[in-house]
């Protein structure tokens, strides 16, 4: 299953990312996840189809560290992990890491963004090889998926209409569209929570290049908690539903 580690370069104002409602204390969100869609049953032959997720956000001297870990249920081994170091002053990702291990397969990829030289320094590791690449970046503000979720939390009250942006995954840039999807009430532990949904999807005419998407449901209170996160693929999707907060 290819789960995009997305970098979002938004075209709307970024000033509210350093507003008073920015994250200033550690956060920890616990999720349950499962695969949904017509081929979810087939995926179960190769890797788990349900489990648990944990998102941590911790302020740092230079901004914030954000991490999302996805693990299987029933005591099975394996994980997906996403980690970002975020420069809040520049509203951009400094380093972006994603990796996985399922059975005998594993991969780690770490990207450092050098905004002075406009370069992305990428290191990929598998059991068979280590690969280092340097690629030019056109933007001075790169964001991965965790920075993008933070961006939506900080700006959800002001995003009223779709706008074009970009997504960076595995060293490539894809045009995408940010779309507000309206209000929806979700239930968490027998409690009804009003949310506002946002979809990140391929820009018009780009669906064959990036046949997926990310949808986030944010609580409408001042914390803008990610109550649900759905990572969409062509035939199936992985959905994380909030279960508790620390």
N, C-alpha and C positions, 0 to 999 in steps of 0.2 A: 504494500500500500504506500503510495507516494503522498506524504503529507507535506504540503508546501510550507517552507519557512519563509514567510513573505516579508519583504521590506517595502514600506509604504512611503511614497513621496507625495504629500498632499499639496493641493494647489490653493487651499483656502488659508485664512489667517492662522498663524501658529502662536500668536502672542498669549492666548489663554493657557497654553501649556505651563506657564509659570505663574498662573493665577493663584489666588489664595486657596482654592479648592484642590490644588495639586496634592499628590500623596506625600505626607510628611511623617507618617508613622508606618512601621512594618505591617504588612497585611499577609494573611494566609487563607486561601480559599480551597475547600475540598469539594471534589466533583465525583460523580459516577459517570462512566462513559460506555457507549455501545455503538456498534456499527448499525447503520440503517440503510435500506435500499435493496434492490433486487438481487445483487450479488453478495450481500453480507454473509449468507450461508456458505458460499464458496470460499470466502476469505478465511472462514474458520478452519479450513484444512491446512492453512499455512501459518496463521498466527491468531491470537485470541480475538474474540469479537466483543468483549466487554471487560470492564475493570474500573480502575480508580485514577483520578487525576488530582494534582495539587499545584496551585499557582501561588508563588511567593513574590512579594514586592517589598524591597528594602531600600530605604534612602541611603545614599552614600555621600561622601564629601563632594563628589563631582556630579552627582545627579541621582540615579537610581539603578538598582540591579533588579531585574525581573526574570523569573524562571517558571516554566511549566513542565511538569513531569507527568507522563502517562504510563501507567503500569497495568498489567493484566490481573484478572481476578483468579480465584481458586488456587492461589499459591504458585502460579506459573512464573517462570523466569522471563525477564525481558523488560524493555522500557523504550519510550521515546522521550527525548528531553530537548527543550528549547531554552536558551538563556541569552539575555541581552544586557549590555551595559549602556545606559541611556544618559546622554548629555542633555539635561533639561534646559540649560541656558540656550543651547543651539537647537533644541527640539529634534535631536537626531540620535541614531544608534552609533555608538563608538565601537563595540564588538558584538558580533552575532554568532551564536553557537547552536548547532543542532546535531543530534546524534541518535542512534538507536542500536539495540541489540535484541534480536529474536533468534533463539536457537544458536546456530553456528554463524549466523550473519550479523555483522556489526559495521557501523560506519560513524565517523566523527568528522564534522566540518566546522572550522572556526574561521571567521572573517573579521579582519581588522580594517577599519575604514580610515585611511589617511586623507583627511580633507584638505590639508595643505598642498599635497602633491596630486590630489584627485585620483587616488589609487585605492583599489580594494586588494588586500593581501589575503589570499585564501589558502588554507591548509586542510587537505582531506586525508583521512586515515582509514584504511580498511585492514583486515588481517593479512592481506596480500601486498599492499603497497602504501606508500606515503607520497602525496603529490602536493607540491607548492606552486601556486599560480599568482600572478599579479595582473590585474585587469584595470583599465581606466574606468572612472566613474564620472558621469557628466554632471550629476547633481552635487550640491554642497550640503544637502540634507537627506541622508539615507535613513529609512526606518524599516526595521523588520516587523514581524507580526506582533510581537509583544509591545514594541514601541507604538505600533499602530493601534493596538487595543487601548493603550494609555492615551493616545491621541484622541480616540473616540470618547473615552471617559471624560477628558478635559473639555471637549468641544461639542458634546452631544446636544446641548441646549441650543446651539447656534447653527447646526447643520440642518437645513430645511429642504434642500434640493440636491439632486445628484451632481457630482462633479468628477472630472477626470483626474486620474492619478497614475502611479506606477507601482509595480510590485517587483521586488528583487528576490530571485530564488535560484540557488545553485549557480550563482555567477551570471545570471541573465536578468534582463529587465523586460517586464511585460506591462503594456498599458491596461489599466483597470478602471472601473467605475465604482465610486463610493455612492451608495444609495440608502437614504433613510427609508425604512420599511413600515413605519407606523407603530402604533401602540399595541401591546399584547400583555395580558395578565397570565403569569406563570405561577405554578404552585410548588413551593419548597417546604418540605416537612409540614404539610397541612396548613401552610400559610400562603395566602395569595399575595403576589408581589407584582405591582404594575411595572412594565418594562417598555423601553423604546428600542426597536430593532434596527440594525444597520447591516447592509450587505456589501461585501467587496467582491465584485465579479468582473469577468473579462470585459474590456471595452468593446463597443460595437465592432464586429468584424474580426475580433481577436480570440474567439472561443476555441478555435482549433489549436491555437498556440498555448493557451492556458485554460483547459477545460475543467475548471474547478471554481472554488470560491470560499470565502469565509464569512459567516454570519454571526453577529454578536447581539445578544439581548442585554441591555443595561438597565439596572433599576433606575427609577425616576427620582429617587431621593438625592441628597447632595453627594453621596459617596459614589454613585454611578457604578455599582457592583456588576461585574460580568456574571449574570445569573445563568446564562446558557451560551455556549460557544459551539458552533457547528462548522466543521472543516469538510467542505464538499468536494467530491470527485465525480468523474463522469457517470459512474453507475452506482455509487454508494457514498455514504458520508459518515463521519465520526462525530457524534454529538456528546458534549460534556454538559451535564446538568448539576447545578450547585446543590450541595448537601449540607455543608456547614461552613462557618467562618470562625477564624481564630484572630 
